[in-house]
Amino acid sequence: MSDSKPLKHKYGTIDKEYGMFLATRPPEEDGPIYMVNLMKYHEVAQYDDGTGVGKSISGKEADDRYNPTSILNKIGANVVFYGDVISNHIGDEDWDRIGIVRYATRKSFIEMQSRSDFGEKHVHKAAGMARTTLVCCRPEDESLDGRDRPSPLESRLVAMVVRQASNRQSAFSDLPEAVHFSAEGTIIGDGRKWDTVQFIHVNSVDDVAAIAQRVSTENGDAYVMGVQVTLDSITQE
């Protein structure tokens, strides 16, 4: 299923050194990895000529066409968290959507990039995405690795915190009620490396704003956002 053509995109800078780390893990050092996607869309998708899209569509609609779930299933990966950002409280980006995929191994994420079926779908992501940050994480609670793919939800609000933190345990202590992830690397982004990602189920946007008040940014940048989720096996068992 390989494709010799490299994937084309303009939505972020690849950390090639970390990409090589992912690609070269021996089996005894490999294992599940969570790819946390922060997404910002073009207002109108930027397709190249000849892609077969006959009318203008939004960046979000293009991402809906991308939807790689069928390919993820083939390689043993699952979408474990998915939703639209409805409020941005801290950070220099107004993110639109969050998606998290759990891959069985780091190497499987890299190998997927050369699949021809993935390349066919990726043209939609390349057209729809203005910017992406992709943070590669491991959970503090490793039992999440065995949690089943979630059933669709009607509605659930989650506060999500992504930050640079010189002391991860201190960052985790700020929000003891959160589900904590340590970032191993940032494979795509704007050059910044992120250290922690945290999730808290909340009842209102006001609750997200209150959490933002507790997040320190003195050691680096942070994002705090409210996400209306339709899939969630991070905060929901």
N, C-alpha and C positions, 0 to 999 in steps of 0.2 A: 504493500500500500504506500510505498514511498513516492515522493515527488521531488524531482531535482530542482524545481524552481523555488527560490527562497521566498518566504512570505514578505509581502510589502506592507508597510504601514508608516504613518507619521504621527501616531498618537503617544509616543513616549520613547525614551532612550533605554536600550537594553544594557544591563550590567553583564558584559560578556564574561568577566571573570567568575561571577557567581553562576552564570549559565553553564560554564565548564564544570564547576563544582557539582551542579545538579546532574550533568550528563555522565560524570565519571564515578559516581558512587558505586563501590563494590556492593554486592547484595547484602553482606553482613553489616554494612554501614548505612544501608538505604532503608526506606520504610515510608509510611504515610506522610504526606505533606498537604497543608491547606493553603490554597492560592486565593488570597483575599483581593478581589477586584473592586477598585473604586473607579467609577465610570462617569465621564462627562461627554455629552453628545453634541454633535453639530446640530444646529437648528434644521438644516437641510442636509441630507446625506450627500457625501462627495464621491460619487461613483465615477470611475474611469469609463471612457467610451467602450462599448462592446461588451458590457457586463450583463446585458439582457434585462436591465431594469428600465421599463418603458416610460415611467413617470417619476416626478420628484416625490420623495418620501422623506420623512423626518429621520434624524439620526437614531432615535429610539426605535422607530419602525424597522430600520436597517438592522439594528441589533436583535430585534425579535426574529428577523429572517436568519440571522447568524445562528442562533440557538443550537449549540453543538451537543445537546443532550444524548442523541443517538450514538455519537462517536464516543462520548465519555463512557457510556454504558459498555461499549465494546472493549474498552481498555481497563474496566474495573474502577472507574472514577464516578463520583456522585456529586451533584449539586446539593449542598447541605444548608445553604442560606441564600435567600434571594428576596430583594425588595427594592422599592423606590424610596429615595431620600425625600422627606417632606419638610425637613428643617435643618439648616446648617447654623451652628452656634459658635464654633471656634474654627479658624482656618482660613486660608487664602483661596479656597476653591469652593464653588457651589456645586457639589457632586449631585448627580442625577439618580444613580442606581448603584446598588451593591450586590455582588454575586460572589459566593464562596464555593469552590470546588475542592473536594478531598480526593487526591490522587493516591493510589495504592503505593506508588513509589515516586521518588523524585525523577528517576530516569524516564518513567512513563510519560511524564509531562513533556520532557524534551523530545521524546520519540514521537509524540503526537504531532509536533510541529511539522514533521516531514510526511505526514499522511496525505495522500491526494484528496481523500474525502474531506479532511479538515481544511485543506487549502481552498477547496471549492466553497466552503461555507465562510471562510475567513474574509473573503472579499467584502462581505456585508459588514463585518466588524470594522474593517479598514475604512469603509465608506462612512459608517455612522459615528465612529468614535473621534471626538476632538482630543481628549486626553484620557490617559489611564495610568493609575498607579497599581501595581500588582505586588503585594507583600506576601512573602512565603513564610508560613508560620507552623509552629507546633503548639498544641494546647498544654497548659499546665496539668489539666486532668486528662490523662491518656485514655481513660475509658471512653472518651468521645470518638476514638478511632473505631470502636466497635458499634457505635450507635447507628441504627438503621437510617436509610434515606427517609426524610420526613414526609408525611402526608401533607397535601396542600392545606393552607390555612385560609379562613375567610378574612381575618385581619389580626395583626399583632404588631405592636409598636415596640421597637428596640432602640435603646440609646447605644451608639457605637462610638468608641474612642480609639483613635489611632495617634500614636505620639512617638517622638524621639525622647528617650529617657536614659540618662547616664547610669541610673540605678533602677533596674527593672522591678526589683522587689518593692522598692519605695513606690513606684508607679502603681503596682498592684495593690499595695496597702492603702493608697488613696481611695480605692473603690473596692472594698472587701467583698461586696455583694456581687461583683461582676464575674463573668466567665473570662478567664485570662488566657491570652496567647502570646508567646514569645516569637518575635520575628527572627527568622534565620537569615533572610536577605530580602532585598527589593529588586526583583528581576526586571521590572519595567517601571519607569517613572520619570521624574525631572532631575535626577541626580541625588536627591536626598535619600538617605537610608532611614527606615523606620524601625523602631525597637519593640513596641508592644501594640497589641490590638485587644480591646475589651468590649464586652457586650453585657447589657443589662436590660431585662424586660421591664418596661414602664407602662404607665396608664395614660400619660398625656404628654404633649409637647412641653408643657410647663415642667414636668418631671425631668425631661431632657435638659432644659435650661438650668435647672437646679444642679444637675450632675456637672454641667459645664462649669459652674461656679467652683466646683471642687477639684478641677483639673489644673494642675500647675504646668505652666509653659516656660518656667525659668531655665530649664535645662535643654530646651529645644522646641521645635514646632509641634503643633498638635492639630487634629481635627476632632470635633465633637459634632455628631449629627443624629437626627432622629430618622429611623428607617421603618417604613410601613412594610412589613414582610408578608410574603405569601408562602414561603418555605423556611423552616427554622428548626434544625436539629442541634443548634448551638445552645440556645437558652431554654428550649422545650424538649423534655425527654419523651 
